[in-house]
C-alpha cells in the first residue's frame, strides 16, 4: 500500500445589475462549452463529465503532483512533466540515470529521485531533463526529494544507514537534517507554507508517528492521534496537514492543523479504508476504498464533504487514487492514476473543475452568471469566489474574469 477544499442591501443589487449588463454585452462567442466531448491526444481522450473534466495524461504511469498548469509523475521508468495533456509530455530523465520519477511540483520546479548506479539521488528540475540538479547530500547513501514549495524541497537521506527527514533550498550543500532526537528513522514527505511533514519512529516501537517540522530538527511536532497504532503525514498547505492514521482497526484519511489534538477523521461512514495524499486551500484528496477497490476522493475538511472523483471516470476504470490537488480562482486540478479492466488502459489522470460553471450543469453560459448573482446577493459561502473569507466585490471581479476567460 502506498504510504508516500451578511446580508446585502440595495447597493449590491444595483451593482449586480451593472455587472450583469457588462457580462451580457461581452463577446462570448469564443467561450467553449463544457459538455461531454472526446478529444484525441496521442490516442488518449479527454472526457468531460458534468463539471469535472477527466484527462488521461498517459496509459503507463502515475501522476504524483500538480501546480498551476503543470503535472508530474513517471512513465516506463522516466520522470515526466505534463502541461494538461498527453501531447504536452516532457521527459525529465537525466542522461546519467537508470530510472527516475518526479514526485512533486510547485511554481515551475519539479522534484523527485533518480537512480545512479545502485544509489537513489534526491533530484530537482526546472522543466527540462538538462536542468537536473543532484540534491544528494555528501555522505548519504540514498536520498529522495518528495515535495517542493517556493524554492524549498523536502524528503529524506540515508545517513549512517538510517533514513533522516531532510530539507533543501536548491542544492546538495543546502541540506538540513530534520531527524528528531531519539528517533530510529524519519522522512519528510511534503512541504508547504514553511512546514514540512512526514513520519518518524522512536525506541523499540513499530508505531510510526505523523510528524511536523518548521525547518529544523528541534521544531518537530508529534501529530499522531490518541489511539493510533500508525500514522503518517504526507502533504501540507495553509496550516493544514494530511495523511493517514490507523485507528480502531481502520486506516483513516486524516487532517490536522498543527497538533495531534486537531486530528480530523475524514473516513466516510461505512468505508473500510481511506488515505489523504494531498491538501491545498482547504481541500484534501486521496482515496476511499469502496468494496475491494480504491476510489479517488476529495474532501472539504470533513467526512460528510466526501466527493467520489472515481465517478467521473469512464466506466472501464475499476479503481483510482488521487495524489495531489491545486487550485486558483478559475480552476481546481487533481492528479493521480486509474486502473482499468483493459491492459494498458489506465495510467496518469488529471481531473479539472472549472469554477465559472457555477451551476454545475456542465455548460458555461449566462445561467452560471445568474446563479452567481443570486448566491452573491444572499451571501452564500460559494460566492466567496477568491476564498479570502469575505464576500465582496473582489469576488465579483474574480468571477467575471473567470467567466470571460472560459473553461
N, C-alpha and C positions, 0 to 999 in steps of 0.2 A: 504494500500500500504506500502511495506517495505521501510523504510527511511534509518533502520540501514543497446608501444612497440615501380690527378697528372698524371698525366701521368706517364708511366713507360718505362724505357729504356731496352736495350738488356739484362742487367744483370737479370732482372726479368724473362724474357723468359728462360734464361739459368737455373735459379733456379727452374722455373716451370717444366722444363723438368726433372731435378733431382728429384723433388718431385713426379712427375708422375711416374717415374721409381720405386721410393720407394713404392708407393701405389700399383702398378701393381705387384710388387714382394712379396707383403704381403700376408699372408694366410687369405683368406676371406670366407672360407667355413662355418664359424660359424656366418656370418652376416645374420640376419633374414630379410626376405622380409617384406615389409610394405604394402602388398596388402590387399584386402578385406578378412577378416578372422572372424570366430566365435570361441571363446574360452570359454567354460563353466566354471564358477566360482560361486559356490553356486547357480547355476541356473541363474546367471546374466551374459550375454555375453559381451565380448569385441568386438567392431565392428570398423574396420578401414575403413575410407572413405578418399581416396586420402592421403594427407599429415597429416591430423589430425586423431588421434585415439580416439575413444569415449569409456570410461569405465564406466559402471554402478556400483557404489560402494554399493548401496543397493536400495531397492524399496520402502522404507518407511521413507525417511528422506531428509535432505538438507546438502550439503557440503558448509561451510562458508569460510574456509581458506585453503591455500596451501603454503608450503615452502619446498624446496628440494623434497624429496620423500614422505613427509607426507601431509595428508589432514585431516581436522577436520570438525565436524558438529554434527548432532544428528540424532537419530532414536528411535522412540517409547519412547520418554521422557528421553533418556540416551545420554550423551555426548559420541561421538565416535571419534576414531582415525583410519585412514587407511594409508597403505603404497602402494597405487597404485592399489589395487584390493579389491574385495568384501571379498575374503577369508582372507585378512590381518586384518580385522576389530578388534579393541581393544576397549572394553567397559571401559570408564573412569569414570563411575558413582560411586561416593563415597557411602559407605555403609550407611552414615547418611542422605543421600539426598532423597527427594521425587521426584525431577526432576532435570535434568542437561542438559546443552548444551555447546559445545565447539565452540567458535566463531572466534578464531584466532590462528595462529601457526607461529613460527619462530625458526629455528635452534634448534629443539628438545624441545621447550617449547610450551605448549598449554594454552590458556586462555578461560574463559567463565563465566558461572554462574551456581550455584546450589541452589535449594530451600531446606531450612532447616526450618521446621515448616512453619510459614507464611512469612518468610523473604527470599529474594534473596541475595545470597552472591557472590561477585566477587571471582573468583577462578583461580588457576594456577596448571598445571600438568607438569610432565616431562615423559610422555609416559605410565604411569600405573595409575589405579584407586588409588592404595595405595600411589602414590606420591602427592596426592591432598594437596594444600596449600590454606587455607582460607585467602583471602586478605581483608575481610570485616573490614573497619576501626572502631575503638572504637567510639561508639556514633551514628553510622549510622543506619538507619532503613532498607535500601535496598542498594545494590551495585551490580555492574557488571563490569567485565573486557571484553572489546570489541576488543582490539588489543594488539599485543605484538611485540617487536623488541629488539634484543640484550640485554636481561635481564631487559627490561623496559616494563611496562604494562600501558594501558590507558583505561578509562571507566568513570563511574560515581558512586557517592554515594549520597544517600539522607541524608541531614543534616538539622535538624530543619524543616523537611517537604519539603525541596527544593532540587532538583537534582543539584549536583555540579560536573562539569568536574573534573576528578581525574587522578592521575598519581602515579604509584608504581614502586618500584625496588625489587620486590620479596617477600615482607612481608606486613602484615597489618600495622605494625608500620612505614613502609616507606611511607605511604600515603601522597601525596602532593595535596592540594586543588588548582585547576586551575580556580575556579569560578571567572569570571571577575567582577570588581567593578560595581555595579549598575544593574547587570543582574538579571532577575526573575528566570531563570533556565539555566543550561548549562550541556553539556555532551560531553565527548571526545569519538569518535567512532573509531579512528585509530591512528597509531603511526608508524613513520619510520624516520630513519636518524636524530634523535634529534628533530623531530617535532611531535606535537600532533594536531589532527584535530577533529572537531565536529561541534556543534552548540550552540547558546545562544540566549536568548530573553531578551529584555530590555523594561522598562517602561510599559505603558499600551498597547503597540503594540503587535499584534499577529504575527508579522513578525520575523521568525526565521532567524538568521544570521549565514551563514557558518563561521567557526572560526578556527584560527590557533594559537598554542602556541609553545613555546620552553622551557618548563619546569617550568613555573611559571605563576601565575595569571596575573602579571604585563606585561607579554610578549604578551598578547592577541592581535591578529590582526583580523579585520573585513574583511572577504573575500566576503561579499555579493555584487554582481554586481549592478551597477546602473540600476534601473527599476525593480529589482526583488522584488516580494512580499513574497518570501520564498526562502531560500537557506540552504544547509547543506553540509558539507564536511565529508567524511567517511573513507578516506584512504590517506596515504602519503608515498612517496618514492622518493629519489633522488632529493629533492627540488620541486617536483610536488605534488599537492593535487587534489583529485577528489571528486565528489559528484553530486548534482543536484541543479538547480535553476529554479524557476517558473517565466518565463519572457514572456510577451505578450500572456498570456493565455495558455502557453505550459510548461510542466515540461521538462527540458532540461538537458541531461548529461553534466557535467561541469568539466573543467580542469583549475586549477590555478597554478601559480608558485610564490606564496608568497604574493600576493596582490590582492585587488579587481579589479584593472585595468588590471591585467594579465589574466582575465577570458577569456576562450575559450569555445564557444558553440559547443559541439560535436554532437548535434542533427542533424541527416542526413536530407537532404531536403525531405519534404513530410511526415516525421514521426510525429505522433500525440503525442508521449510521449517517454522519454528516461531517463535513470539514469546511472551514472557511480558508480560502487561499489568497484573497486579495481584498484591499479596502481603499476607497478613495471618496472624499467628500461625503462621508456619512453613509455610503453604500458598501455592502460586502458581497463577495462572490465566492463560490466554491462548488460543493456538490451535496446532494442528499440522496441516500440510497432508497430507491423505490423497488420493493421486491428484491430481485437479485442484481439490479442494475443501478449504477450511479447516474443521477440526473444533474446536469449543470444548473446552478441555482444562484439567485440573487436575493439579498435581504436589504431592508432599510432599518436595521437596528433592533429587530425583534423577531421571534419565531413566527408570529402571526403575519409578518410582512413578506414571508417567503414567496418567491416567484419561481416557477419551474421553467427555466430557459430551454430545457430539453424539448418542451412542447412546441417550440418554434422551428425545430429542425425537421427536415423531410422525414417521412415515415420509415425509411430504411435504416435510420440511426437507432441502434439498440441501447447505447449508453453514451454519456458525455460528462465532461468535467470542465468547469470554468476556473481559470488560473489567475486572472488579473482583470482590473477594471480601471477605467479613466473616464473623466467627463469634463465638459465645459458647458457654456451656456447653450450651445447648439446641439451637441451630441453626447450620448453615453456609449462607450465602446467596451466590450468584454471579449476576452480571448480565452481559448482553451483548446480542447480537442474532442472529437467524437469518434465512435466506433460504429460500423455498420455490419449488416449481415453479409455484405458482399466484400470479397477480398479487394483491398486497395481502395475501398470506397469511403473511408473515414478521413482522418487527418486533422490538420490545424484548422480551427474555426474562429471566425470573427462575427460577433453579434453587434449590431449597431441600432441604437434608438435615436430617432430624430425628434428633438424636443418641440419643434414647431408644429408637429402633428398633434396639437393639443387635445383634440377629442379622441385620439387613438383609434381612428377608423381606417388607417392605412393610406389615406389620401391627404395631401396638403392642399387646402382650399380655404375659402372665406369662412366656412363653418369653424375652422380652427381659430381664426381671429375672433369670431363672435364668442366662442367658448371661453377664450382667454379674457375678453372684456367682462363677461359675466363673473368669472372667477375673481378677477381683479376688484370689481365693484363691491363684492361681498367679503373680500379679504380671505379667500380660501388659501390654504397653505401652498397649493400648487402654483399660485400666482406670484410667489417669491421666486421669480424666474432666474435671478442671478445668485440665489442661495446665500444672501448676506444676512438673513434673519429678519429683514424688514420688507414690507410690501410698499413700494413707492414707484415713482415714475422712472427710475432707473430700470426697474423690471419691465415696464412698458417698452422702453427703448431697446432693451436687450431682446425682448420677444419680437419686436418689429424687425430688428436686424436679422434674427434667425429666420423669420418668416420670409423676408425678402431674399435671403441667401438660398433658401430652399433646402430640400433634403437630398 
